[in-house]
Amino acid sequence: MNNTKWNEIFHAFYDNEGSPEQPLISWRTKDIENGYLSNWDGTWTHFGCEPREWDKIEYLQIRLTEENSDLVLSELRRIHVPGEIEDGIVTVYGYRTDVDYL
């Protein structure tokens, strides 16, 4: 997935972070080079405000809740990203081409 798409995801959730209208949206990433799976984080500043090497993200996972599910899925569908939903977690892939788009 290209940098533009990663930036769009970041801004979709960062721009309203902390507002009463936006529920907590927890995320984590897996590094494609070393396999490191980050801890769950609810601060989108950590996802995109620091210098980010987008090409090292194998995937991004977002925890779906009753409160955030509609928002998360509508934003990811709007951005049109490759991914899948399983067991209350949406996984957005950086490199897989064998999955459908959300």
matplotlib code that plots the C-alpha trace (Angstrom):
import matplotlib.pyplot as plt

x = [0.0, 1.3, 2.2, -0.8, -3.2, -1.3, -1.5, -5.2, -5.8, -3.8, -5.7, -9.1, -8.5, -6.1, -7.9, -10.7, -8.9, -10.0, -13.2, -16.4, -17.8, -15.0, -14.8, -11.4, -9.9, -7.1, -4.5, -1.2, 1.2, 3.4, 6.9, 7.6, 11.3, 11.7, 8.2, 7.7, 4.0, 3.5, 1.3, -2.2, -2.3, -5.1, -3.1, -3.0, -0.2, 2.1, 0.9, 1.7, 3.1, 6.6, 8.8, 7.2, 8.6, 5.3, 7.0, 7.9, 4.3, 3.2, -0.2, -2.2, -4.9, -7.7, -9.9, -13.5, -16.0, -19.7, -18.8, -16.3, -17.2, -19.3, -16.8, -13.8, -15.3, -16.8, -13.5, -11.5, -14.1, -13.9, -10.1, -10.4, -7.8, -6.9, -8.0, -10.3, -12.3, -12.0, -12.9, -13.6, -10.4, -9.9, -6.6, -5.3, -2.5, 0.5, 1.6, -0.9, -2.7, -4.7, -7.4, -10.4, -10.7, -12.8]
y = [0.0, 3.4, 6.3, 8.3, 5.5, 5.2, 9.0, 9.0, 6.3, 8.3, 11.5, 9.8, 8.8, 11.4, 14.6, 14.1, 12.1, 13.0, 14.7, 13.6, 12.4, 10.0, 6.9, 5.3, 3.6, 1.2, 0.1, -1.9, -2.6, -5.5, -4.7, -6.6, -6.6, -8.0, -9.3, -7.0, -6.7, -3.4, -3.1, -1.8, 2.0, 4.4, 7.5, 8.1, 10.6, 7.6, 6.1, 9.0, 12.1, 10.7, 10.0, 6.8, 4.3, 3.3, 0.7, -1.3, -1.9, -5.4, -4.7, -2.4, -3.8, -1.8, -3.2, -2.9, -2.0, -1.3, 2.4, 2.7, 0.0, 2.1, 5.0, 2.7, 0.7, 3.6, 5.5, 2.4, 1.8, 5.4, 5.2, 1.8, -0.3, -4.1, -5.9, -8.3, -8.4, -11.3, -11.7, -8.0, -6.8, -5.2, -5.9, -3.5, -5.0, -3.1, -5.8, -8.6, -8.7, -11.8, -10.1, -8.1, -4.4, -3.1]
z = [0.0, -0.8, 1.6, 0.6, 1.8, 5.2, 5.6, 4.8, 7.5, 10.0, 9.3, 9.4, 13.0, 14.3, 13.2, 15.6, 18.3, 21.8, 20.6, 22.4, 19.1, 18.3, 20.4, 21.4, 18.4, 19.4, 16.9, 16.6, 13.7, 12.7, 11.3, 8.0, 8.6, 12.1, 12.8, 15.8, 16.8, 18.7, 21.8, 21.4, 21.4, 21.5, 20.5, 16.8, 17.3, 17.8, 14.5, 12.2, 13.7, 14.4, 11.4, 10.1, 7.7, 6.1, 3.9, 7.1, 8.1, 7.2, 8.6, 10.8, 13.1, 14.6, 17.4, 16.6, 19.4, 19.5, 19.8, 17.0, 14.5, 12.2, 12.1, 11.5, 8.8, 7.0, 7.0, 5.8, 3.0, 2.0, 1.7, 0.0, 1.6, 1.4, 4.5, 6.4, 9.5, 12.0, 15.6, 16.2, 14.6, 11.2, 9.6, 6.9, 4.9, 3.5, 1.0, 0.6, -2.7, -2.2, 0.0, -0.8, -0.3, 2.6]

ax = plt.figure().add_subplot(projection="3d")
ax.plot(x, y, z, "-o")
ax.set_aspect("equal")
plt.show()
